[in-house]
Amino acid sequence: MCARVAILLCLLGVACSALAVSITKCKIDDVNCMRLSAQALVPIVAAGLPEYDMKPLDPLPISKIDGSSPDLKLIASDVVVTGMKGCEVQRISRVQSKVDVGLLCSVKVEGEYEIKGKILILPLDGKGKLTVSLTKFLINVQTVLKEEELNGKKHWGISSWDYNYDLKERANIELTNLFAGSEKLTEAIRESLGESANEIVKEVGPPIIKAITGEVIDSIKHFFHHVPVEDLIIE
């Protein structure tokens, strides 16, 4: 339990406290120490902490993601994301209330999809199984912390957050039952899907990446709600 208490602090660039006897203590300006400590804790974070209402992040279920635009209907449902436990912590920095974390991840996104319209110049129409493999994509998350009082003690909250991402290797997209199962039409588009996978992910991927990031942020908010600041850092 003690080790778990410090997990998100390390990931957010906060010095690990004496509560975590198995965690290397880090000074707030020792970014390399914090990065190495956080890396060892990623699998534990991914497993979830039910005592703090933190859901498992691997596998991560997401009921619905709407990636539609004026020219495209794109709905993904019953989505399951796997691979978060293998993320590599690339960097951590904290300046006053601002925290910046960079994670290099390889994940698989599976679920049901419904699509009608154009992505880039590709006409797509179908409803079936969706599988997207993102190999080595870098996600950068920026958060702004705030302080609030709960039960007479100071707690942290997250007043705002933002994200961006970059694909470091070729993505892979598989859609079953395109064009009502027409193999002729599907074959005509399959090669284009492979060649343009990264461009497609950049075009329609933000809602998926935002949904995943939002689940992580939600877990952090639950953690901060349950644990006062005095139990997290040495002031």
N, C-alpha and C positions, 0 to 999 in steps of 0.2 A: 504493500500500500504506500509506504513512504516514497518508494521510487516513482510510483505513479503520480504522486502529488506534484512532482517537479517536472513532469514530462512536457507540458505545454509551455511552462516558463522557459525551458531551454529552447523549445522550438520558436518561441516568440522573442528570444534574445534577452530574457531576464536571467540574472545570475541564479544558478541553482542553489537552493537553500540547504541548511543542515538536515532538513527533513529527509533528504534523499541520500542515505548513507552509501548507496551503491553507485551514486552519480558523481562524476568529477565536478568539483566546485569551480565556477568560472567568474572572473571579474567581468563587469559590465562592458569593458572595452576590449576584452580578449575574445575576438570574434572567432578565432580558430578553435579555441577551447570549446566555445559554445556550439560550434558547428559539429565537432567530433562527438560531443555529448549528446546532441540532438539526434545525430545519425543512429546512435545505438538505441535510441528510444522510439524511432519511427514505427517498428513493428508493434510495440506496446500501445502506442496511440491508435494505430490502425485496428487493433483488437477491440477498442472501446472501453469505456469506464462507466458501467451502468450505475454505480453508486453516485455518480455526478450527472446522471441523465445524458451521458455521452454515448451515442450510438456507435456501433462498429463502422469503420470506414472501409473495411475490406473483408467480405464483400459489402458494397454500399448499394442498397436498393433506393431507387428514385421512381416514384409512381408515374410521373408525367413530366415531359419536357416539351415545351412549345417553341419550335424554331421557325415559325412562320414569318413571312414578310408579305408585302403587297403582291408580289408576283409568285409567291410560293406558299403552299400549305405543307408543313412538315411537323408532324406530331410523333413523338417517341413515348411509349408507355411501357410499364413494367420493366423498367431499365435496371440492370445490375452492372455495377462497375467493379472490376477486380484488378488487383495489382498495386494498390496504394501502399501496401506494406513494404514494397520494394523501392519506394522513392528514395532518392539520394539528396541530402541537404547540401546545396551548393554554396549558400551563403546566408548569414544572418546579420542584420545591423539594426541598432536601435538608437535613435536620437530623440531624447526627451520622450514625448508621447507617441512618436512615429516609429513603427516597426516594419521592417522589410525582410521578407523571407523568400528565398528562391529554391524551388524543388525540381529536380529532374526525375521524371516518372515515366514508366511504361505501363499503360493500362489497356484493358479490353472493356469495351462498352457493348453490352448485348441487351436486346429487348425487341419489342414490337414497333413497327413504324407504319406511318401512313404518309404518302407524299404525292403531290400533284403540282406540276409547274416546272420551272427551269432553275437549275443551279449552274451558274456561269452561263454557258450556252447549251447545256445538256438538258433535253426534255426528259422528265422523269414522271412516271405514273405507276403507283403500286401500293400494295399493302401486304406486309409479311414480316419476316424476321430481319433484324438489323444486327450487324456485327461490325464494330469499328475498332481497329487495333492502332493505338498511338504508341509508337516506339520512340523513347527518349524525347519527350516534349518537356520544355522548361516552362513552369508556371511561376510567375512572380506575384506575390500577394503583399499589398501594402495596407496596413491597418493604423488607425488612430485610436489610442486608448483614452479612456476618461475615468474619472474617479466618482464613486457614488457611495452613499452610506446605507448599509443594511443592518438592522438590529444593533445599531450603535458602533459598527465597525466599518472601516474603509474597504471597499471592494473595487475591483476594476470592471470596466465595461468596454465595449467597442462602439465608438461613436460613428465610425464610418470605415469602409473598406473598399478596395478596388483591386483589380487584377489585370494581368496581360499574360500572353503565352506565345511560345515560339516552337515550331516543330523542327527538331534536329535531324530526324530521319524520316523516311518515307512512311506515310500512313497507309492503312489498308481498309477498304470499305467493301462490305458484302451486303447485298440486299436481295432477299429471295422474293419470288412472285412479282417481279416487275412486269408491267404491261400485261397483267392478268395471267402471268405464267407463260407468255409467248417467248419461246426460246430464240426465235429468229430476231425479235426486237431486243431481247435481253442481251444476246451475243453482240449485237451491233453497238450497244452502249457499254458493255463490260470493260472493254479495253480502255475506253475513255475514262471510266471511273478509276481504273488503276493508274493511268498516266496523270490524272488530275486530282488524285486523292488529297494531296496536301492543300491544293487550292480550294477544294471543296470543304475541307475541314476548317480552313480559315474563313470561308464564306458563311458556313452554317454552324460551325463549332462553338462560337461564343456562348449560346444558351446552355450547352452541355457542360462546358468548363465552368461557367458561372454557377450552375446547379451543384456541381461537385464542390466548388469552393465555398458555396453558401452552406453546405452541410458541415464542412470543417469549421467555418466561422460560428455556426450555431452551437457546435460542441464546445468551442472555446467560451462562448457566452455562458453556457450552463456551468462550466467549470468555475469561471470567475464568480458566478452567482453563489456557489456553494462554499467557496474558500476565500476568506478575507486576505487582504494584502499582507497583513502581519504574519501570515503563515506561509507566504510565498517568497519574500525577500528579506534580507537583513538591511535595515535602514540605519 
